[in-house]
């Protein structure tokens, strides 16, 4: 208790020194807190967009579709998809089930030809997945059964086209022939995922079926679950359901096993861990260097207290307590500042649209940092521990010096 009072008195007496060392610790803690929140937001956004825009938590396709996906094999379809959708919607824990027909087209506009990727969707069901209506920049949603479509903002800009105009599409149909049709553009949509804003357009799934000569067929059915932890169990349940209904030609994939997408997320998580480790090491270096310099600069003080009868063990404990108190206060202050910076940004977001422009990765143009209580507490404990432990080596070394030698030090 006596040493604790002396440690507090030393901190108050040397306010400038205490402030400088504390500032270094606080800045490191603040930076780590914000970095963790930003990277957590990055990974969470990527995973959410992959599920909503690309794979769902569970994706159902024809077993041969993936092998020929780049060849636009719309003949390898989920036949009678309305029944599949109804069966899956009836299962417990399902948040949304959406059928989609993906196809490639040539777009004719002002005597020029452009490439495009079409999505035939059920706009009503997509409210639980892509929420297309919330992304409308101008115009309205297409009506079911009508020759109407939405253009992504990037494609509309490339075509120099606005809502209310028409364009002609040419695509390979189910029977490997060519189908052409003219559509009214009813609206322009700007997706939160920048990669979807370049060449995508959407139309009612029944209109796409008529255009591609597909009768109640879709290229895929996606399922979003209320609890993402149930993915593997639901995928197995869906396999049994389809098998019992004689649909053995269909393949059921959990999103974690789809191509390289989950691998990309695992890679991003590995990069997250590496960045965090590097930042921790840098921050630790700053904290350790600051703490050691402060102690080595106090050799006269160490000589004085030693001459007054304080034992080497008590000297080590004294400097440990000083470092602990400064580290705890500074770490708490740094974490609180990091939280104060992160909380508003978790609501307003950080606009990275210009950075992500032209990038096909499934990232939103606005990222929202995510605070994690466990990680934030860990940053506080880590910064405090490093600052405290950093005092051991120099204080033990200094405590072994004879008082006369210490007093001669400058």
Secondary structure, 3 states (H helix, E strand, C coil): CHHHHHHHHHHHHCHHHHHHHHHHHHHHHHHHHHHHHHHHHHHHHHHHHHHHHHHCCEEEEECCCHHHHHHCCCCCCEECHHHHHHHHHCCCCEEEEEEEEEEEEEEEECCEEEEEEEEEECCCHHHHCCCHHHHEEEECCCCCCCCEEEEEHHHHHHHCCCCCCEEEEEEECCCCCEEEEEEEEEEEECCCEHHHHCCEEEEEHHHHHHHHCCCCEECEEEEEECCHHHHHHHHHHHHHHHHHCCCCCEEEEEHHHCCCHHHHHHHHHHHHHHHHHHHHHHHHHHHHHHHHHHHHCCHHHHHHHHHCCCCHHHHHHHHHHHHHHHHHHHHHHHHHHHHHHHHHHHHHCEECHHHHCCCCCCCECEECCCCCHHHHHHHHHHHHHHHHHHHHHHHHHHHCCCHHHHHHCC
